[in-house]
Amino acid sequence: MTAVKLRIRDLVEGTYDGRSVSTLFGEVSEARILGTLIDIYVTDDENYMALTLDDGTETVRIKAWRQDVEKLKKFSKGDFIDVVGKVREYNEEIYLTPEVVSRVSPNKWVLRELELMRLYLQFGGPEMEEAKGEYKSEESESEPEEEPEVYGIGETEPGGDKREGEKEAEFEEELDLEDIEEFEVLGEDEVVETVLDLLKEAMTKETLIEKSGLDEIDVELALRELLDEGKIKKVGNDYRKINE
């Protein structure tokens, strides 16, 4: 599970060397970010599509060509999206090409914020503390200006105010504060071990997600790692642990 979770600002402000981007977390060639979809662009022939994500610290584009465009078609403005993508750069713009993309609930967004905050504290050091303080300050100052953009408000077509209310109501309805207060984020090794243990019996990815309680991307990344290491096999749509 090599995808590194980080804030968009840490990604786009890093230095790209042709293979990876230098960030506070080290060299990153595959990143995992979570943000709100604020803009969609697709060419007339549908051979190119780009989604713009905003996580409150910065924005980044997810770019797809040809067959990979299908990975992005199912999303709409205002969706919370979790993305694993390869880091690329063109004309001094750092962007991601999609590997795995999933729509998530507001709970997942809040949990990711808490998880990233915990990671910054674990890394320690003045730079991390300063970055954490700057992030919280910027988030607080920019919130009134960013809210319209995140929820699609400020567009010229009628009904904008109504959509804003609907999005806010949906967010409050889906947000479960008890889950957030008691959150526990499994480490990457724990995720892989959980998946491997469940695959003592054959099951599809969908069944694995349901039984493990893990999100789609965590399961996808764990399966990819276990297949690469030869610890599981895939027959049809089923995955199963290889007995030693």
C-alpha positions as CSV (number, residue, x, y, z in Angstrom):
1,M,0.0,0.0,0.0
2,T,2.4,2.7,-1.3
3,A,-0.2,5.5,-1.8
4,V,0.6,8.3,0.7
5,K,-2.2,10.2,2.3
6,L,-1.6,13.9,2.4
7,R,-3.2,17.3,2.0
8,I,-3.5,18.7,-1.5
9,R,-1.3,21.7,-0.5
10,D,1.5,19.4,0.5
11,L,1.2,17.7,-2.9
12,V,1.0,20.7,-5.3
13,E,3.6,22.7,-3.5
14,G,6.1,19.9,-3.6
15,T,9.1,19.7,-6.0
16,Y,8.6,17.2,-8.9
17,D,11.7,15.5,-10.2
18,G,10.1,13.5,-13.1
19,R,9.3,10.5,-11.0
20,S,8.0,11.7,-7.6
21,V,7.2,14.9,-5.7
22,S,9.2,15.9,-2.6
23,T,6.8,16.6,0.3
24,L,6.9,16.8,4.1
25,F,6.3,13.1,4.1
26,G,9.2,12.3,1.8
27,E,9.2,11.4,-1.9
28,V,5.7,10.6,-3.1
29,S,5.0,8.9,-6.5
30,E,1.5,7.8,-5.7
31,A,-0.8,10.0,-3.5
32,R,-4.1,9.5,-1.8
33,I,-6.2,12.6,-1.3
34,L,-9.8,13.4,-0.3
35,G,-11.6,16.5,-1.3
36,T,-14.8,18.1,-2.7
37,L,-15.4,18.0,-6.4
38,I,-15.7,21.6,-7.5
39,D,-15.3,21.4,-11.3
40,I,-15.7,18.9,-14.2
41,Y,-14.3,19.2,-17.7
42,V,-14.7,16.8,-20.5
43,T,-13.9,17.1,-24.2
44,D,-16.6,16.6,-26.8
45,D,-15.1,13.3,-27.9
46,E,-14.9,12.2,-24.3
47,N,-11.3,11.1,-24.7
48,Y,-10.1,13.4,-22.0
49,M,-11.7,14.4,-18.6
50,A,-10.5,16.4,-15.6
51,L,-11.9,16.7,-12.1
52,T,-10.8,19.5,-9.8
53,L,-10.8,18.7,-6.1
54,D,-10.6,21.1,-3.2
55,D,-9.7,20.0,0.4
56,G,-9.6,23.4,2.0
57,T,-5.8,23.8,1.6
58,E,-5.5,23.8,-2.2
59,T,-6.9,22.4,-5.4
60,V,-5.6,19.7,-7.7
61,R,-6.8,18.2,-11.0
62,I,-7.4,14.5,-11.6
63,K,-6.8,13.9,-15.3
64,A,-7.8,10.9,-17.3
65,W,-7.4,9.9,-21.0
66,R,-9.1,7.4,-23.2
67,Q,-10.3,4.3,-21.3
68,D,-9.5,5.8,-17.9
69,V,-12.2,8.5,-18.5
70,E,-14.7,5.9,-17.3
71,K,-13.3,6.0,-13.8
72,L,-14.4,9.7,-13.5
73,K,-17.8,9.8,-15.2
74,K,-19.9,8.7,-12.3
75,F,-19.1,11.8,-10.1
76,S,-20.9,15.1,-9.7
77,K,-20.1,18.5,-8.4
78,G,-20.3,18.6,-4.6
79,D,-19.3,14.9,-4.1
80,F,-16.7,14.0,-1.5
81,I,-14.1,12.0,-3.4
82,D,-11.2,9.8,-2.2
83,V,-8.6,9.4,-4.9
84,V,-5.5,7.2,-5.3
85,G,-3.4,8.5,-8.3
86,K,0.0,8.6,-9.8
87,V,1.8,12.0,-9.5
88,R,2.5,13.7,-12.7
89,E,3.5,17.3,-13.8
90,Y,2.9,19.3,-17.0
91,N,3.5,23.0,-17.6
92,E,4.5,23.3,-13.9
93,E,1.2,21.9,-12.8
94,I,1.2,18.9,-10.5
95,Y,-1.8,16.6,-11.1
96,L,-2.9,13.0,-10.6
97,T,-3.8,10.3,-13.0
98,P,-6.5,8.1,-11.4
99,E,-5.8,4.6,-10.1
100,V,-8.8,4.1,-7.8
101,V,-11.5,6.7,-7.2
102,S,-14.4,6.4,-4.8
103,R,-17.3,8.6,-3.5
104,V,-17.3,8.9,0.3
105,S,-19.5,10.3,3.0
106,P,-18.8,13.5,5.0
107,N,-17.8,11.2,7.9
108,K,-14.9,9.9,5.9
109,W,-13.8,13.5,5.1
110,V,-13.8,14.5,8.7
111,L,-12.0,11.2,9.7
112,R,-9.3,11.9,7.1
113,E,-8.7,15.3,8.5
114,L,-8.3,13.8,12.0
115,E,-6.0,11.1,10.6
116,L,-3.8,13.6,8.8
117,M,-3.6,15.7,12.0
118,R,-2.5,12.6,13.9
119,L,0.2,11.8,11.2
120,Y,1.6,15.4,11.5
121,L,1.9,15.0,15.2
122,Q,3.6,11.6,14.8
123,F,6.1,13.0,12.4
124,G,6.8,15.8,14.9
125,G,9.3,18.6,14.5
126,P,8.9,22.3,14.2
127,E,8.1,22.1,10.5
128,M,5.1,19.8,11.2
129,E,3.8,21.9,14.0
130,E,4.1,25.1,11.9
131,A,2.4,23.5,9.0
132,K,-0.4,22.2,11.2
133,G,-0.9,25.7,12.7
134,E,-0.9,27.4,9.3
135,Y,-3.4,24.9,8.0
136,K,-5.9,25.4,10.8
137,S,-5.5,29.2,10.5
138,E,-6.0,29.2,6.8
139,E,-8.9,26.9,7.0
140,S,-10.6,29.2,9.5
141,E,-10.0,32.3,7.5
142,S,-10.9,30.9,4.1
143,E,-14.1,29.1,5.1
144,P,-16.6,31.8,4.3
145,E,-15.1,32.3,0.9
146,E,-14.7,28.6,0.0
147,E,-18.1,27.4,1.1
148,P,-19.9,28.7,-2.1
149,E,-17.3,27.1,-4.3
150,V,-17.4,23.8,-2.6
151,Y,-21.1,23.5,-2.8
152,G,-21.5,24.9,-6.3
153,I,-22.9,28.2,-5.1
154,G,-22.3,31.5,-7.0
155,E,-23.2,30.0,-10.4
156,T,-25.5,32.1,-12.6
157,E,-28.2,29.6,-13.1
158,P,-31.3,29.8,-10.8
159,G,-31.7,27.6,-7.7
160,G,-28.2,28.1,-6.3
161,D,-29.5,29.0,-2.8
162,K,-31.7,26.0,-2.8
163,R,-28.9,23.7,-3.7
164,E,-26.7,25.2,-0.9
165,G,-29.4,24.4,1.7
166,E,-29.8,20.9,0.3
167,K,-26.1,20.2,0.5
168,E,-25.8,21.6,4.0
169,A,-28.8,19.5,5.2
170,E,-27.4,16.4,3.5
171,F,-24.0,17.0,5.2
172,E,-25.6,17.4,8.7
173,E,-27.8,14.3,8.2
174,E,-24.9,12.0,7.2
175,L,-22.4,13.3,9.8
176,D,-22.3,10.9,12.8
177,L,-20.4,12.7,15.6
178,E,-20.3,9.6,17.8
179,D,-18.3,7.8,15.1
180,I,-15.9,10.7,14.7
181,E,-15.3,11.0,18.5
182,E,-14.5,7.3,18.8
183,F,-12.6,7.0,15.5
184,E,-9.7,4.6,15.1
185,V,-7.7,4.5,11.9
186,L,-6.1,1.2,11.1
187,G,-2.5,1.3,10.0
188,E,-1.6,0.0,6.5
189,D,-0.2,-3.3,7.9
190,E,-3.4,-3.8,10.0
191,V,-5.6,-3.3,6.9
192,V,-3.6,-5.8,4.9
193,E,-3.6,-8.4,7.7
194,T,-7.4,-7.9,8.1
195,V,-8.0,-8.5,4.4
196,L,-5.6,-11.5,4.3
197,D,-7.3,-13.1,7.4
198,L,-10.8,-12.8,5.8
199,L,-9.5,-14.4,2.6
200,K,-9.1,-17.8,4.2
201,E,-12.3,-18.3,2.3
202,A,-13.0,-17.1,-1.2
203,M,-15.0,-14.0,-1.6
204,T,-15.5,-11.1,-4.0
205,K,-14.2,-7.6,-3.4
206,E,-17.7,-6.4,-2.6
207,T,-18.2,-9.1,0.0
208,L,-14.8,-8.4,1.5
209,I,-15.7,-4.7,1.9
210,E,-18.9,-5.6,3.6
211,K,-17.4,-8.1,6.0
212,S,-14.3,-6.1,6.9
213,G,-16.0,-2.7,7.4
214,L,-13.1,-1.1,5.4
215,D,-13.6,1.4,2.7
216,E,-13.3,0.5,-1.0
217,I,-10.0,2.1,-1.6
218,D,-8.3,0.5,1.5
219,V,-9.5,-2.9,0.3
220,E,-8.4,-2.3,-3.3
221,L,-4.9,-1.3,-2.2
222,A,-4.6,-4.3,0.2
223,L,-5.7,-6.7,-2.6
224,R,-3.2,-5.1,-5.0
225,E,-0.4,-5.5,-2.5
226,L,-1.3,-9.1,-1.6
227,L,-1.5,-10.1,-5.2
228,D,1.9,-8.6,-5.9
229,E,3.4,-10.5,-3.0
230,G,1.8,-13.8,-4.1
231,K,-0.1,-14.2,-0.9
232,I,-3.6,-14.4,-2.5
233,K,-4.9,-15.4,-5.9
234,K,-7.9,-14.3,-8.0
235,V,-10.1,-16.7,-9.8
236,G,-12.9,-15.0,-11.7
237,N,-14.3,-12.3,-9.3
238,D,-13.2,-14.2,-6.2
239,Y,-10.1,-13.6,-4.1
240,R,-8.6,-16.3,-1.8
241,K,-5.5,-16.7,0.4
242,I,-2.8,-19.0,-0.9
243,N,-2.1,-21.7,1.7
244,E,1.6,-22.0,2.5
